[in-house]
Amino acid sequence: MARALAADPPVLLMDEPFGAVDPVVRTQLQDELLRLQKELSKTIVFVTHDVDEAVRLGDQIAIFRTGGHLVQCAAPAELLARPADDFVADFLGAERGLKLLSLTTLANVPQGPAPEGGAWTLALDEARKPLHWAPKDAKDAELPVRPLKDTDSLLSALNESVASPTGQIARVDADGVLTGVSSRDDIHEHAGQAHTEARVAA
């Protein structure tokens, strides 16, 4: 990627550039590509067989049938909400509804105060940064918490709410300081709204 950008071409062709790296490094490289794209505004033709990668990186996604025949070209939300045919739907996979949630952020989901007095309490450090879920019963073990920011996706929020012992997720600002918690019900409600809006827009 660095060698390609060094020549400052108007268009970049990237043929599965992140296919041979582990998931953690792959995510880091995707983040870096998005940062560079925002800064340099290059046109990039990015070839991948990873649907999640295509949805995360692409402004437009083109799906080709065997033999190089173009089946559908659309923005990620439109593609996931309205696949052109069974081939596209099968290619996107059974979890395309969940993939659609990765395109919507947590910003509009309401939040309230952290729970107190229940079976689980959100433990904070002196700077009010979340540490873990602390059980009321000392015999139980502490459970990890993964705080989310407004820029995180509804998919991440849904996943975290399922893992949370309270069904709630911790919300933090850019500095990692707690701003409140959001409930699983609120996340589900906004997830349904996101699906409806995507279908209407498509």
C-alpha positions in Angstrom: 0.0 0.0 0.0 2.9 2.4 0.8 4.6 1.6 -2.5 1.5 2.2 -4.4 0.8 5.6 -2.7 4.4 6.7 -3.1 3.8 7.1 -6.9 0.7 9.3 -6.2 -1.5 7.6 -8.9 -5.0 8.9 -9.6 -6.4 5.4 -9.2 -5.3 2.5 -7.0 -6.0 -1.1 -7.7 -5.7 -3.2 -4.6 -6.2 -7.0 -5.1 -7.0 -8.5 -1.7 -4.2 -6.6 0.0 -5.1 -7.6 3.5 -6.0 -11.3 2.8 -2.8 -12.8 4.3 -2.8 -11.1 7.7 -4.4 -12.0 11.1 -7.7 -10.4 12.1 -6.2 -7.8 14.5 -3.7 -6.5 12.0 -6.3 -6.6 9.2 -8.6 -4.3 11.2 -5.6 -1.9 11.9 -4.8 -1.9 8.2 -8.4 -1.2 7.3 -8.5 1.7 9.7 -5.3 3.1 8.2 -6.7 2.8 4.7 -9.8 4.7 5.7 -7.7 7.4 7.3 -5.5 7.8 4.2 -8.5 7.8 1.9 -10.1 10.6 3.9 -6.9 12.6 3.8 -5.9 11.9 0.1 -9.3 11.3 -1.6 -7.9 8.6 -3.9 -10.1 6.5 -6.1 -9.5 2.9 -5.0 -10.7 -0.3 -6.7 -10.5 -2.8 -3.9 -10.9 -6.5 -4.7 -12.0 -8.7 -1.8 -14.0 -11.8 -1.1 -14.7 -10.7 2.5 -18.2 -9.2 2.6 -17.5 -7.5 6.0 -14.4 -5.9 4.6 -16.3 -4.7 1.5 -19.1 -3.2 3.6 -16.6 -1.5 6.0 -14.4 0.0 3.3 -16.6 0.5 0.2 -18.6 3.5 -1.0 -19.9 1.3 -3.8 -19.8 -2.5 -3.9 -19.9 -4.4 -7.2 -20.7 -8.2 -7.1 -19.7 -10.3 -10.0 -21.1 -13.7 -11.0 -18.8 -16.5 -12.2 -17.5 -15.5 -15.6 -17.0 -11.8 -14.6 -20.7 -10.8 -15.1 -21.7 -7.8 -13.0 -24.8 -8.7 -11.0 -25.3 -5.6 -8.8 -23.4 -2.4 -8.0 -24.7 -0.3 -5.1 -23.9 1.5 -1.9 -23.4 -1.0 1.0 -26.8 -0.1 2.7 -28.7 -0.6 -0.5 -27.0 -3.8 -1.3 -27.7 -5.3 2.1 -31.3 -4.1 2.2 -32.2 -5.0 -1.4 -30.0 -7.6 -3.0 -30.8 -7.9 -6.7 -31.3 -11.7 -6.7 -30.7 -14.9 -4.9 -27.1 -15.0 -6.0 -26.4 -11.7 -4.3 -28.3 -12.6 -1.2 -26.4 -15.9 -0.9 -23.1 -14.1 -1.5 -23.9 -11.6 1.3 -24.7 -14.4 3.7 -27.4 -15.2 6.2 -26.3 -12.4 8.5 -26.7 -9.5 6.0 -29.3 -8.0 8.4 -26.6 -7.8 11.1 -24.1 -6.4 8.6 -26.6 -3.6 7.9 -26.3 -2.6 11.6 -22.6 -2.1 11.1 -23.4 0.9 8.9 -25.4 2.8 11.6 -23.7 4.4 14.6 -24.8 4.4 18.3 -25.0 8.2 18.4 -28.8 8.5 18.4 -29.5 5.7 21.0 -30.6 7.2 24.3 -28.6 6.7 27.4 -29.2 7.0 31.1 -27.4 6.7 34.4 -25.3 3.7 35.3 -27.2 1.0 37.3 -26.8 1.0 41.1 -28.1 -1.4 43.8 -28.8 -4.3 41.5 -27.0 -7.6 41.0 -24.3 -5.9 39.0 -22.7 -2.5 39.3 -20.5 -0.7 36.8 -17.1 -0.2 38.5 -15.3 3.1 37.6 -11.8 4.4 38.3 -11.1 7.8 39.8 -11.5 9.5 36.3 -14.9 7.8 35.9 -13.6 5.4 33.2 -15.3 2.0 33.2 -13.3 -0.9 34.7 -15.6 -3.9 34.8 -19.0 -5.2 35.9 -18.8 -5.8 39.7 -21.1 -8.5 41.1 -23.2 -7.8 44.3 -22.5 -11.4 45.4 -18.8 -11.6 46.3 -18.7 -15.3 45.3 -19.2 -14.2 41.6 -16.3 -13.1 39.4 -16.0 -9.7 37.9 -17.0 -9.5 34.2 -15.2 -7.4 31.6 -16.8 -4.3 30.1 -16.1 -2.9 26.6 -17.2 0.7 26.6 -18.5 2.1 23.3 -18.4 5.6 21.8 -21.1 7.4 19.7 -19.1 6.5 16.6 -19.3 2.7 17.3 -21.9 0.7 15.3 -25.2 -0.6 16.4 -23.8 -4.1 15.6 -21.1 -3.6 18.2 -23.7 -2.3 20.7 -26.0 -5.2 20.1 -23.1 -7.6 20.6 -21.9 -5.9 23.8 -25.4 -5.8 25.2 -25.7 -9.6 24.8 -22.4 -10.1 26.6 -23.3 -7.7 29.4 -24.7 -9.2 32.6 -27.2 -6.3 32.8 -28.1 -6.1 29.1 -26.7 -2.6 29.2 -23.6 -1.1 27.5 -21.3 1.5 28.9 -21.1 4.7 26.8 -18.0 6.9 27.0 -16.7 10.1 25.4 -13.5 10.5 23.3 -11.4 10.4 26.5 -13.0 7.2 27.7 -15.0 8.9 30.5 -18.4 7.4 31.2 -21.4 9.4 29.8 -24.1 6.9 30.7 -25.5 3.5 29.7 -27.8 2.3 27.0 -30.3 -0.6 27.4 -30.7 -3.6 25.1 -34.3 -2.6 24.4 -33.2 0.9 23.1 -30.5 -0.7 21.0 -33.1 -3.2 19.5 -35.5 -0.4 18.8 -32.9 1.6 16.9 -31.7 -1.5 15.1 -35.3 -1.9 13.8 -35.5 1.7 12.8 -32.1 1.4 10.9 -33.5 -1.6 8.9 -36.7 0.2 8.0 -34.8 3.4 6.9 -32.4 1.3 4.8 -35.3 -0.4 3.0 -37.1 2.9 2.4 -33.9 4.6 1.1 -33.1 1.6 -1.2 
